[in-house]
Amino acid sequence: MSKNSHFCVPGPASLSVAFSPDGSKIATGSPDGEVCVMDATNGNIVHTLEGHSGPVKSVAFSPDGRKIVTGASYSTVCVWDAENGELLDTLQGCTKSVTSVAFSADGETVVAGCADLRVRVWNKGELVKTLKEHSRSVTTVAISSDGSMIVSGSDDKKLLLWSVSDGSLIDTLIGHTDSVTSVCFSPDGSKIVSGSADKTVRIWDTETADEIHLIRVAYPVNAVCFSPSNKKVVFSSTNNQTGLIGAWHFNSNGDPETIMTPDNPPLSIALNSRGNKIVYGTPDGVCVCSAMSQKDINTTETLSAVANVSIAKQFKKSNEYGRSASQALGQGEIFKKITAFAHGEGDRGSKDDEFAPSTYYKKFTHKRRSSSSYGSVTDGRKSRSSKSSKSSKSSQKKSSHNSQNKSSNSSQKKSSKSSQKKRSSNSSQKKSSHNSHNV
């Protein structure tokens, strides 16, 4: 199958899904206790991880992609080798179902939310902290990218923010009116997004614990995540009969957009590290699709058009290279960069944005000026500059010549007037002399 196509892999229900950091693999957890690791480009099974005896409710890759942690019913947390599927460790401590798991940025710490009302933290396989403040089952956990904070959500409708270093409760985030089903830190750790059975997605400021955005959706929300760029949140929402995958952009301040409405309701979702693909679990297997909302598509089309027009203008005077430049660059290298930009890989208009069309164009032409194969472009520009210079010099000469002519004409006129005056004076003198003689 094509790498860019929307494809589905039939199988048991996928209760949990995750992309590897490089986007090449997908891990899925099923009700029968199996964890499948598959190729993200075609859905082929790479490994089947067997060790759980109950439904696998959560899966996560370590940041280096070498390990996978899974949480399941019957209180089991397992750590696996992502390369060969070998079971590396079974983490002890939970007394009831494990509902959610997460890795720290260094891959040494594992956090788990459990149905026994507790959040547990292991470091290098050793249980180091047990956090208890929730009054009902912990349903979801996440750890910040710098490893300093944990956020947990619960059936008690609350989000709790914890310090990893000493296990203290930093703050309580209150606003949801039903169970919190999913939480996620923004990549920079400044925000938290949460989804709930109350049909809302809420965004919180981690510094102040204030709710800064409230997004209402059609159905109960079962999964949320931030894009790698911090610019949007993606969520899945379902009533178990139908559902949708949507996105909300921070610069919109409006209603969320629908990315797609799958034939089967989404049970779980995850974004790849580039933010341009989504994997979602369904009652009948797992599917991969584009993460582009209509806003992203419109942005990509607009930027592509801008790039093509800009490049065409720059190269249109080069007879040898003009047409192919707009095609090759507009639809090839630059279009790829623009697509990445549209998915949030850079800031619009930033001088330091290597993915912006104008910046990338400058880099492209700078590299090509020293290449003889693109001499016509360089020569064309030089010749235009040379022509401009010659034209300027010609204008200067003409101006100088005109000035000289004006000066000459003026001198001639003055000389003529002076001669006339002299002749007139001589004539007067002669007349005067003649009259004198007559007298």
C-alpha positions in Angstrom: 0.0 0.0 0.0 1.0 3.6 -0.5 2.8 5.3 2.4 0.3 8.1 2.2 -2.9 6.1 1.8 -5.6 5.6 4.4 -5.5 1.9 5.2 -7.0 -0.3 7.9 -5.7 -3.6 9.3 -8.6 -5.9 10.4 -8.3 -7.7 13.7 -9.4 -7.6 17.3 -10.5 -4.3 18.8 -7.6 -1.8 19.4 -8.1 -0.4 22.8 -4.8 1.5 22.8 -2.4 2.7 20.0 1.0 4.4 19.8 3.5 5.5 17.2 7.2 4.9 17.6 9.2 8.1 17.9 10.4 7.8 14.3 6.9 7.0 13.0 8.0 3.7 11.5 6.1 1.4 13.8 2.7 1.2 15.6 1.9 -0.6 18.8 -1.7 -1.7 19.5 -3.3 -3.3 22.6 -6.3 -5.6 22.3 -8.9 -7.1 24.6 -7.3 -10.6 24.3 -4.1 -9.5 26.0 -2.0 -9.3 22.9 0.2 -6.4 21.8 0.9 -6.1 18.1 3.8 -4.1 16.7 3.3 -3.4 13.0 4.9 -1.5 10.2 3.3 2.0 10.0 3.5 2.1 6.2 1.6 -1.0 5.4 0.2 -2.6 8.6 2.4 -5.8 8.4 2.9 -7.4 11.8 6.5 -7.1 13.0 6.1 -8.6 16.5 3.3 -10.0 18.7 4.0 -9.5 22.4 2.4 -12.1 24.6 2.3 -11.9 28.4 -0.8 -10.1 29.5 -3.8 -12.2 30.5 -6.4 -9.4 30.2 -7.3 -6.4 28.0 -4.3 -4.1 27.2 -5.7 -0.7 27.9 -2.5 1.4 27.3 0.7 1.2 25.2 3.6 3.6 24.9 7.1 3.7 23.2 10.1 5.0 25.0 11.5 8.2 23.5 14.4 6.4 21.9 12.0 3.8 20.4 13.9 0.8 21.9 11.3 -0.1 24.5 7.5 -0.5 24.8 5.5 -0.3 28.1 2.0 -1.8 28.3 -0.6 -1.7 31.0 -3.5 -4.2 31.3 -6.2 -5.6 33.5 -5.1 -7.9 36.4 -2.6 -5.2 37.6 0.2 -5.9 35.1 2.7 -3.4 33.7 5.2 -4.9 31.3 8.3 -3.5 29.6 9.3 -5.0 26.2 12.2 -4.8 23.8 10.7 -3.1 20.7 13.3 -4.6 18.4 12.8 -8.3 19.1 9.6 -8.4 21.2 11.4 -9.8 24.3 9.8 -9.2 27.7 12.3 -7.1 29.7 10.5 -6.5 33.0 7.2 -6.8 34.8 6.6 -3.9 37.1 5.0 -4.7 40.4 2.8 -2.5 42.6 -0.7 -2.1 41.1 -3.5 -4.0 42.9 -6.2 -3.5 40.2 -6.4 -2.9 36.5 -3.8 -0.6 34.9 -5.6 2.0 32.9 -2.8 4.1 31.5 1.0 4.1 31.2 3.7 6.6 30.1 7.5 6.9 29.7 9.7 9.8 30.9 11.9 11.6 28.4 15.0 9.7 29.4 13.2 6.3 29.2 14.1 5.4 32.7 10.9 6.3 34.5 7.5 4.7 33.9 4.3 6.1 35.3 1.0 4.2 35.5 -2.6 5.0 36.5 -4.5 2.3 38.3 -8.1 1.5 39.1 -7.0 1.3 42.8 -7.1 5.1 42.9 -3.4 5.5 42.7 -0.6 6.7 40.4 2.6 4.7 40.6 6.1 5.7 39.5 9.0 3.3 38.7 12.5 4.2 38.1 14.8 1.6 36.4 12.2 -1.1 37.3 12.0 -0.1 41.0 8.8 1.3 42.5 9.8 4.7 43.9 6.5 6.6 44.5 2.8 5.9 45.0 0.6 9.0 44.7 -2.9 8.9 46.2 -5.3 11.8 46.1 -8.0 10.7 43.7 -11.3 9.5 45.2 -12.1 7.2 42.2 -10.3 5.1 39.6 -7.3 6.8 37.9 -8.2 6.6 34.2 -5.3 8.4 32.4 -1.7 9.7 33.1 1.0 11.7 31.3 4.4 13.0 32.1 5.9 16.3 30.9 8.7 16.3 28.4 11.2 17.5 30.9 10.2 14.8 33.4 9.3 17.2 36.2 5.5 16.8 36.3 2.9 14.2 36.1 -0.8 14.9 35.4 -3.5 12.3 36.2 -7.2 12.2 35.3 -9.9 10.2 37.1 -13.5 9.1 37.3 -13.7 11.7 40.1 -13.8 14.4 37.3 -10.5 16.0 38.5 -7.0 16.4 37.0 -4.2 16.4 39.5 -0.7 17.8 38.8 2.2 16.2 40.6 5.9 16.8 41.2 8.0 13.9 40.1 10.9 14.8 42.3 9.1 14.5 45.7 5.7 13.2 44.8 3.9 16.3 46.1 0.6 17.5 44.8 1.2 20.8 42.9 -2.4 21.7 41.9 -5.9 20.4 41.2 -7.6 21.3 37.9 -11.3 21.4 38.3 -13.9 22.0 35.5 -15.0 18.7 33.9 -18.5 17.5 34.9 -17.9 13.8 34.1 -15.0 11.3 34.0 -11.7 12.5 32.6 -10.8 10.0 29.9 -7.5 11.3 28.5 -4.7 13.8 29.3 -1.6 15.0 27.5 1.1 17.7 28.1 2.0 20.1 25.3 5.5 19.5 23.9 6.9 22.5 25.8 5.1 21.6 29.0 3.2 24.9 29.3 -0.2 23.4 28.7 -2.3 20.3 29.4 -5.2 19.1 27.2 -7.9 16.8 28.7 -10.8 15.0 27.3 -13.9 13.9 29.1 -17.1 12.0 29.0 -18.8 15.4 29.4 -18.3 16.0 25.7 -15.6 18.6 26.1 -11.9 19.1 25.4 -10.3 21.5 27.8 -6.9 23.2 27.7 -5.1 24.3 30.9 -2.2 26.4 31.8 0.3 24.4 33.9 1.7 27.4 35.6 -1.6 28.8 36.9 -3.8 25.7 36.7 -6.4 27.9 34.9 -8.7 26.6 32.2 -7.8 28.7 29.1 -9.9 27.0 26.4 -13.1 25.0 26.4 -14.0 23.1 23.2 -17.4 21.4 23.0 -17.9 18.4 20.8 -20.7 16.1 19.7 -19.9 13.0 21.7 -18.0 11.9 24.8 -14.2 12.3 24.2 -12.0 9.2 24.6 -8.6 10.4 23.5 -6.7 13.7 23.1 -3.2 14.7 22.1 -1.1 17.8 21.1 0.5 18.3 17.8 4.3 18.4 17.9 4.1 22.1 17.0 1.9 23.1 20.0 -0.4 24.7 17.4 -3.4 22.3 17.6 -5.0 19.5 19.6 -6.4 16.3 18.0 -9.1 14.3 19.6 -11.5 11.3 19.1 -15.1 11.4 20.2 -17.6 8.6 20.1 -20.9 7.3 21.5 -20.0 3.7 20.7 -22.2 3.7 17.6 -20.6 6.5 15.6 -17.8 8.9 16.2 -15.3 11.4 14.7 -11.7 12.5 14.8 -11.3 16.2 15.1 -8.8 19.0 15.5 -8.8 22.4 17.1 -6.3 25.1 16.1 -5.1 27.6 18.7 -5.2 30.5 16.2 -8.9 29.8 15.4 -10.6 30.4 18.7 -13.7 28.9 17.1 -15.3 25.5 16.7 -13.2 22.4 16.2 -12.8 20.9 12.7 -13.6 17.3 11.7 -10.7 15.5 10.2 -12.8 12.4 9.4 -15.8 10.3 10.5 -14.6 6.7 10.4 -17.0 3.9 9.5 -16.2 2.3 12.9 -16.1 4.5 16.0 -12.6 5.4 17.1 -11.6 3.9 20.5 -8.1 5.4 20.7 -5.8 7.7 18.7 -2.2 8.8 18.5 -0.2 11.2 16.3 3.2 10.5 14.8 6.1 12.8 15.8 5.7 14.9 12.6 2.0 15.5 13.3 0.9 14.5 9.8 -0.5 11.0 10.5 -3.0 9.5 12.9 -3.4 5.9 14.0 -6.7 5.1 15.5 -8.1 1.9 17.0 -11.6 0.6 16.2 -13.7 -2.3 17.3 -12.5 -4.2 14.2 -8.8 -3.4 14.1 -6.5 -0.4 13.5 -6.4 2.3 10.8 -3.9 4.9 9.7 -4.9 8.2 8.0 -3.7 11.7 7.3 -3.9 14.2 10.2 -4.8 17.1 7.9 -7.9 19.0 8.7 -9.5 21.2 6.0 -7.6 24.2 7.5 -4.4 22.3 7.0 -5.3 21.4 3.5 -6.2 25.0 2.7 -3.0 26.2 4.2 -1.0 23.8 2.2 -2.7 24.6 -1.1 -2.3 28.4 -0.4 1.4 28.1 0.4 2.0 25.8 -2.6 0.4 28.4 -4.8 2.5 31.2 -3.3 5.7 29.2 -3.7 4.9 28.3 -7.3 4.1 31.9 -8.2 7.2 33.2 -6.4 9.5 30.7 -8.1 8.0 31.2 -11.5 8.5 35.0 -11.2 12.1 34.5 -10.2 12.9 32.1 -13.0 10.6 33.2 -15.8 13.4 35.3 -17.5 15.6 32.3 -17.8 14.7 30.6 -21.1 16.7 27.5 -20.4 15.4 26.8 -16.9 12.2 28.8 -16.1 9.5 26.3 -16.8 11.1 23.3 -15.2 12.0 25.4 -12.1 8.4 26.1 -11.2 7.4 22.5 -11.8 10.4 20.8 -10.1 10.6 23.1 -7.1 6.9 23.9 -6.7 5.8 20.3 -6.9 8.9 18.6 -5.6 11.3 19.7 -2.9 9.6 23.0 -1.8 6.1 21.4 -1.8 7.4 18.8 0.7 8.7 21.6 2.9 5.5 23.5 2.6 3.5 20.4 3.6 5.7 20.0 6.7 5.1 23.7 7.4 1.4 23.3 7.1 1.5 20.5 9.7 3.1 22.9 12.1 6.9 22.5 11.6 7.6 26.3 11.5 6.1 29.7 12.0 4.6 31.7 9.2 6.7 34.7 8.3 9.6 33.9 10.6 13.0 34.8 9.2 14.5 31.7 10.9 11.8 29.4 9.5 13.7 27.0 7.2 10.4 25.6 5.9 8.9 28.9 4.8 8.8 29.1 0.9 10.8 32.4 0.7 13.5 31.2 3.1 13.9 27.8 1.5 14.0 29.4 -1.9 16.9 31.6 -0.8 18.7 28.5 0.5 18.1 26.6 -2.7 19.3 29.4 -5.0 22.4 30.0 -2.8 23.4 26.4 -3.1 22.8 26.4 -6.9 24.8 29.6 -7.7 28.1 27.8 -7.4 26.9 24.9 -9.6 27.8 25.1 -13.3 24.7 23.1 -14.3 22.6 26.0 -13.2 24.8 28.6 -14.9 22.0 30.0 -17.0 20.2 31.2 -13.9 23.2 32.8 -12.5 24.3 34.2 -15.8 20.9 35.4 -16.6 20.8 37.3 -13.3 24.3 38.7 -13.9 23.4 39.8 -17.4 20.3 41.5 -16.2 22.4 43.3 -13.5 25.0 44.1 -16.1 22.4 45.5 -18.5 21.0 47.5 -15.7 24.4 48.9 -14.9 25.1 49.7 -18.6 21.8 51.3 -18.9 22.6 53.4 -15.9 26.0 54.4 -17.3 24.4 55.3 -20.6 21.9 57.5 -18.9 24.6 59.2 -17.0 26.6 59.9 -20.2 23.5 61.2 -21.9 22.8 63.4 -19.0 26.4 64.7 -19.0 26.3 65.3 -22.7 23.0 67.2 -22.4 24.5 69.3 -19.7 27.5 70.1 -21.7 25.3 71.0 -24.7 23.2 73.3 -22.6 26.3 74.9 -21.2 27.7 75.4 -24.7 24.5 76.9 -26.0 24.3 79.2 -23.1 27.9 80.4 -23.7 27.2 80.9 -27.4 24.2 83.0 -26.6 26.2 85.1 -24.2 29.0 85.6 -26.7 26.5 86.6 -29.4 24.9 89.2 -27.1 28.2 90.6 -26.2 29.2 90.9 -29.9 25.9 92.7 -30.6 26.5 95.1 -27.8 30.1 95.8 -29.1 28.8 96.4 -32.6 26.1 98.7 -31.3 28.6 100.7 -29.2 31.0 101.1 -32.2 28.1 102.2 -34.4 27.1 104.8 -31.8 30.7 106.1 -31.5 31.0 106.4 -35.3 27.7 108.3 -35.4 28.8 110.6 -32.6 32.1 111.3 -34.4 30.4 112.0 -37.7 28.0 114.4 -36.0 30.8 116.2 -34.3 32.6 116.7 -37.6 29.4 118.1 -39.1 29.1 120.6 -36.3 
